[in-house]
Amino acid sequence: MADEDAMLAKIQAVWAQTGARDKARYAEERVPENVHWETEYRYENSADPQQTLNLYYPAKRRNATLPTVIDVHGGGWFYGDRNLNQNYCRYLASQGYAVMGMGYRLLPDVDVRGQIQDIFSSLRWLSHYGPQRGFDLDHVLLTGDSAGGHLASLVACIQQSEELRELFGVSRVNFNFTMVALVCPVAEPSKLPEAAGDMSEMASFYLDKLSGGDQALADHLNFSQVVKGLDLPPFMLIGGQNDSFYLQSQALLQVFDANKVTYTTKLWPASAGPHLKHVFNVQHWEWPESIETNLAMLRTFDDLSKQHDEADEDEFD
């Protein structure tokens, strides 16, 4: 027990340092302009501040409804809240989208089942309240970065599997994902020991807290463990060779190919610069490379939405 307490204290210290760096970054970062946002909607009947979400829109809307982007923040499953990616979400909204970013309860207070349940609760809130607030739920991009990419990948699979929904204790939401974009995802947690940095050194502790000691959950933590046989929407993998977790991206590409998942990529080579590190396009939305990356994600989403609309029209012809 003493060893576990010491490990937890070490991990919390690491994420406290990350929080301090993020705070300093926020103080210097330019805030995207011409965006309206609404904050702290509670998606559960709870006083827990993590079970809240933010909404973002262009300040001047041309249409009654806008294509939807849902963002799942990263933070190693131990860190972050609905505000962590707020400038990234603001930027996406400024490009003509209705954006929702939720918080979710963190390790070690819950395991991955609790986190998935929170995300699904936020999706149910959006299915109920989103349309009246301008969210077009016929065109939905689900995205997540780092650990949030892992959770987004699980959500996409759980949405398509009754067996997984039973395991995670959730029900299907009444809209579909047009596309799933994963930014530097850690979608194969069991491979954490192979990565660089503090998280890899603490991998066994992370894995134990994610599963909560439940072997059934431990057997369904990786994207590769839950993807088999599912009819999934197209994916987009975003990242680069200077990501400290690039091994995760390489592993995910193999899983995509092995399971015939439709996907595109935006992966930056090492020669593009050492500054293009883990989740650079989320943390530094204003960099030229970030803008190029994020616009590529949105244009791919737009193209898929158009294809879906054309397919629907053909059905009725």
C-alpha positions as CSV (number, residue, x, y, z in Angstrom):
1,M,0.0,0.0,0.0
2,A,2.9,2.4,0.8
3,D,4.4,1.7,-2.6
4,E,1.1,2.4,-4.3
5,D,0.7,5.6,-2.4
6,A,4.2,6.7,-3.4
7,M,3.6,5.9,-7.0
8,L,0.3,7.8,-7.0
9,A,2.0,10.8,-5.4
10,K,4.7,10.7,-8.1
11,I,2.2,10.6,-10.9
12,Q,0.2,13.4,-9.4
13,A,3.4,15.5,-9.0
14,V,4.1,14.9,-12.7
15,W,0.7,16.1,-13.7
16,A,0.9,19.0,-11.4
17,Q,4.0,20.1,-13.2
18,T,2.1,19.7,-16.5
19,G,-0.7,21.9,-15.1
20,A,1.8,24.6,-14.2
21,R,3.2,24.6,-17.7
22,D,-0.3,24.7,-19.2
23,K,-1.2,27.6,-17.0
24,A,1.9,29.5,-18.2
25,R,1.1,28.6,-21.8
26,Y,-2.5,29.9,-21.5
27,A,-1.2,33.2,-20.2
28,E,0.8,33.7,-23.4
29,E,-1.4,32.0,-26.0
30,R,-3.5,34.1,-28.3
31,V,-7.2,33.4,-27.9
32,P,-9.1,32.7,-31.2
33,E,-11.4,35.6,-32.0
34,N,-15.0,35.8,-33.1
35,V,-16.2,32.8,-31.1
36,H,-19.1,32.6,-28.7
37,W,-18.9,30.1,-25.9
38,E,-21.1,28.8,-23.1
39,T,-19.6,27.0,-20.1
40,E,-20.2,24.6,-17.3
41,Y,-23.3,22.8,-18.5
42,R,-23.9,19.9,-16.2
43,Y,-24.5,16.7,-18.1
44,E,-25.1,14.6,-14.9
45,N,-27.2,15.5,-11.9
46,S,-24.1,15.9,-9.9
47,A,-22.0,18.6,-8.2
48,D,-18.8,17.0,-9.6
49,P,-17.1,19.8,-11.6
50,Q,-15.6,17.2,-14.0
51,Q,-19.1,16.2,-15.1
52,T,-19.6,19.4,-17.1
53,L,-19.1,20.6,-20.6
54,N,-18.5,23.7,-22.8
55,L,-20.1,24.7,-26.1
56,Y,-18.4,26.8,-28.7
57,Y,-19.8,28.5,-31.8
58,P,-18.7,31.1,-34.4
59,A,-19.8,34.5,-33.2
60,K,-21.8,35.1,-36.3
61,R,-23.7,32.0,-37.5
62,R,-24.9,31.9,-41.0
63,N,-27.0,28.8,-40.5
64,A,-29.4,27.6,-37.8
65,T,-27.4,24.5,-37.3
66,L,-23.7,23.8,-37.8
67,P,-21.7,20.6,-38.2
68,T,-20.7,19.1,-34.9
69,V,-17.3,18.6,-33.4
70,I,-17.0,16.7,-30.1
71,D,-13.6,16.9,-28.4
72,V,-12.3,14.5,-25.7
73,H,-9.3,16.1,-23.9
74,G,-6.1,14.2,-23.0
75,G,-4.1,14.3,-19.8
76,G,-3.0,10.7,-19.2
77,W,-6.4,9.8,-17.8
78,F,-5.2,11.5,-14.6
79,Y,-5.4,15.2,-15.6
80,G,-7.5,17.8,-17.3
81,D,-11.0,19.2,-17.5
82,R,-13.5,20.7,-19.9
83,N,-11.3,23.8,-20.2
84,L,-8.0,22.1,-21.0
85,N,-8.4,22.3,-24.8
86,Q,-10.6,25.5,-24.8
87,N,-8.5,27.5,-27.3
88,Y,-8.3,24.5,-29.7
89,C,-12.0,24.2,-29.4
90,R,-12.4,27.9,-30.0
91,Y,-10.3,27.7,-33.1
92,L,-12.4,24.8,-34.5
93,A,-15.6,26.7,-33.8
94,S,-14.2,29.8,-35.5
95,Q,-14.0,27.8,-38.7
96,G,-17.7,27.3,-38.8
97,Y,-18.5,24.4,-36.5
98,A,-20.5,23.8,-33.3
99,V,-18.1,22.3,-30.8
100,M,-18.6,20.5,-27.5
101,G,-15.8,19.7,-25.1
102,M,-16.6,17.7,-21.9
103,G,-14.8,17.0,-18.7
104,Y,-14.9,13.5,-17.3
105,R,-13.9,12.0,-13.9
106,L,-10.2,11.1,-13.7
107,L,-8.1,8.3,-12.4
108,P,-7.8,7.1,-9.6
109,D,-11.3,8.2,-8.6
110,V,-12.8,6.1,-11.4
111,D,-11.5,3.5,-13.8
112,V,-11.8,3.6,-17.6
113,R,-15.4,2.4,-17.3
114,G,-16.3,5.5,-15.3
115,Q,-14.6,7.7,-17.8
116,I,-16.5,6.1,-20.7
117,Q,-19.8,6.4,-18.8
118,D,-19.2,10.1,-18.3
119,I,-18.4,10.7,-22.0
120,F,-21.5,8.8,-23.1
121,S,-23.5,10.8,-20.6
122,S,-22.2,14.0,-22.2
123,L,-23.2,12.6,-25.6
124,R,-26.7,11.9,-24.4
125,W,-26.9,15.5,-23.1
126,L,-25.9,16.7,-26.5
127,S,-28.4,14.4,-28.3
128,H,-31.1,16.0,-26.2
129,Y,-30.1,19.6,-26.0
130,G,-27.7,20.0,-29.0
131,P,-30.1,20.5,-31.8
132,Q,-31.9,23.4,-30.2
133,R,-28.5,25.0,-29.6
134,G,-27.4,24.7,-33.2
135,F,-25.6,21.3,-33.3
136,D,-26.3,19.4,-36.5
137,L,-26.1,15.8,-35.3
138,D,-26.3,14.3,-38.8
139,H,-22.7,15.4,-39.3
140,V,-20.5,14.6,-36.3
141,L,-16.8,14.6,-35.9
142,L,-15.5,12.8,-32.7
143,T,-11.9,13.7,-31.9
144,G,-9.6,13.2,-29.0
145,D,-5.9,13.8,-28.2
146,S,-3.4,11.5,-26.4
147,A,-5.4,9.7,-23.6
148,G,-8.5,11.4,-25.0
149,G,-7.7,9.8,-28.3
150,H,-7.7,6.4,-26.6
151,L,-11.1,7.2,-25.0
152,A,-12.5,8.5,-28.3
153,S,-11.4,5.3,-30.1
154,L,-13.1,3.2,-27.4
155,V,-16.3,5.3,-27.7
156,A,-16.5,4.8,-31.4
157,C,-16.2,1.0,-30.9
158,I,-18.6,0.8,-28.0
159,Q,-21.2,2.8,-30.0
160,Q,-21.2,-0.1,-32.5
161,S,-21.2,-3.1,-30.2
162,E,-23.9,-4.3,-27.8
163,E,-21.4,-6.5,-26.1
164,L,-19.1,-3.6,-25.4
165,R,-21.9,-1.4,-24.2
166,E,-22.9,-4.0,-21.7
167,L,-19.3,-4.3,-20.5
168,F,-18.9,-0.6,-20.1
169,G,-22.4,0.0,-18.7
170,V,-23.6,2.5,-21.3
171,S,-26.4,2.7,-23.9
172,R,-26.1,3.7,-27.6
173,V,-26.6,7.4,-28.4
174,N,-29.1,8.2,-31.1
175,F,-26.6,9.8,-33.6
176,N,-23.7,8.4,-35.5
177,F,-20.1,9.6,-35.9
178,T,-19.3,10.7,-39.4
179,M,-15.6,10.5,-38.7
180,V,-13.2,9.9,-35.8
181,A,-10.0,11.9,-35.6
182,L,-7.3,10.7,-33.2
183,V,-4.5,13.2,-32.3
184,C,-1.3,11.4,-31.1
185,P,-3.5,8.8,-29.5
186,V,-2.3,6.4,-26.8
187,A,-4.9,3.8,-28.1
188,E,-2.8,0.8,-27.0
189,P,-2.2,1.3,-23.3
190,S,-0.6,-2.1,-22.9
191,K,2.3,-0.8,-25.1
192,L,3.1,2.0,-22.6
193,P,6.2,0.3,-21.4
194,E,7.7,0.7,-24.9
195,A,7.3,4.5,-24.9
196,A,9.7,7.2,-23.6
197,G,9.1,9.4,-20.6
198,D,7.5,9.2,-17.2
199,M,4.3,7.4,-18.2
200,S,6.2,4.4,-19.6
201,E,8.1,4.0,-16.3
202,M,4.8,4.0,-14.4
203,A,2.9,1.8,-17.0
204,S,1.8,-1.0,-14.7
205,F,0.3,1.5,-12.3
206,Y,-1.6,3.2,-15.1
207,L,-2.9,-0.1,-16.5
208,D,-4.0,-1.2,-13.0
209,K,-5.9,2.0,-12.4
210,L,-7.5,2.0,-15.9
211,S,-8.9,-1.5,-15.3
212,G,-9.6,-1.0,-11.6
213,G,-8.5,-4.6,-11.1
214,D,-11.3,-5.8,-13.3
215,Q,-9.9,-8.5,-15.7
216,A,-12.8,-8.0,-18.2
217,L,-11.9,-4.4,-18.5
218,A,-8.1,-5.2,-18.6
219,D,-8.9,-7.4,-21.6
220,H,-10.7,-4.5,-23.4
221,L,-8.4,-1.5,-22.8
222,N,-6.7,-1.5,-26.2
223,F,-8.3,-0.4,-29.4
224,S,-7.0,-3.6,-31.0
225,Q,-8.9,-5.6,-28.4
226,V,-12.3,-4.0,-29.1
227,V,-12.2,-3.2,-32.9
228,K,-12.6,-6.7,-34.3
229,G,-15.6,-7.2,-36.6
230,L,-17.1,-3.8,-36.1
231,D,-18.5,-1.5,-38.8
232,L,-16.7,1.7,-37.9
233,P,-16.8,5.2,-39.4
234,P,-13.7,6.5,-41.2
235,F,-10.8,7.4,-38.9
236,M,-8.1,10.1,-39.3
237,L,-4.7,9.7,-37.5
238,I,-2.9,12.9,-36.7
239,G,0.7,13.1,-35.3
240,G,4.3,13.0,-36.3
241,Q,7.6,11.3,-35.9
242,N,8.7,13.8,-33.1
243,D,5.8,12.7,-30.9
244,S,7.2,10.9,-27.9
245,F,4.4,8.4,-28.4
246,Y,4.9,7.8,-32.1
247,L,5.2,4.1,-31.5
248,Q,1.5,4.2,-30.6
249,S,0.7,5.8,-33.9
250,Q,2.7,3.1,-35.7
251,A,0.9,0.4,-33.8
252,L,-2.5,1.9,-34.6
253,L,-1.8,2.0,-38.3
254,Q,-1.1,-1.8,-38.1
255,V,-4.4,-2.3,-36.3
256,F,-6.3,-0.2,-38.8
257,D,-4.9,-2.3,-41.7
258,A,-5.4,-5.7,-39.9
259,N,-9.1,-4.8,-39.3
260,K,-9.8,-3.1,-42.6
261,V,-10.6,0.2,-40.9
262,T,-10.9,3.1,-43.4
263,Y,-8.5,5.8,-42.5
264,T,-6.5,8.8,-43.6
265,T,-3.4,10.3,-42.0
266,K,-1.7,13.6,-41.3
267,L,1.7,12.6,-40.0
268,W,4.5,15.0,-39.9
269,P,8.1,13.7,-40.6
270,A,10.9,14.4,-38.2
271,S,12.4,16.8,-40.6
272,A,9.5,19.1,-40.2
273,G,11.0,20.3,-36.9
274,P,11.5,19.2,-33.3
275,H,8.8,21.5,-32.1
276,L,6.1,19.3,-33.6
277,K,5.9,17.2,-30.5
278,H,3.0,15.4,-28.7
279,V,-0.4,17.0,-29.4
280,F,1.3,20.1,-30.8
281,N,-1.8,21.1,-32.9
282,V,-4.0,21.0,-29.8
283,Q,-1.6,22.9,-27.5
284,H,-0.5,25.4,-30.1
285,W,-3.5,26.0,-32.4
286,E,-1.9,29.2,-33.8
287,W,1.2,27.6,-35.3
288,P,1.2,27.3,-39.1
289,E,1.7,23.6,-38.9
290,S,-1.2,23.3,-36.5
291,I,-3.5,25.3,-38.7
292,E,-2.6,23.2,-41.7
293,T,-3.2,20.0,-39.6
294,N,-6.5,21.2,-38.1
295,L,-7.9,22.4,-41.4
296,A,-6.9,19.1,-43.0
297,M,-9.0,17.4,-40.3
298,L,-12.0,19.7,-40.8
299,R,-11.8,19.4,-44.7
300,T,-11.7,15.6,-44.4
301,F,-14.8,15.8,-42.2
302,D,-16.5,18.1,-44.6
303,D,-15.8,15.7,-47.5
304,L,-17.1,12.7,-45.7
305,S,-20.3,14.7,-44.7
306,K,-20.9,15.5,-48.3
307,Q,-20.4,11.9,-49.3
308,H,-23.0,10.8,-46.7
309,D,-25.4,13.4,-47.9
310,E,-25.0,12.3,-51.5
311,A,-25.5,8.7,-50.5
312,D,-28.7,9.6,-48.6
313,E,-30.0,11.4,-51.7
314,D,-29.3,8.4,-53.9
315,E,-31.3,6.2,-51.5
316,F,-34.4,8.3,-52.0
317,D,-34.0,8.7,-55.8
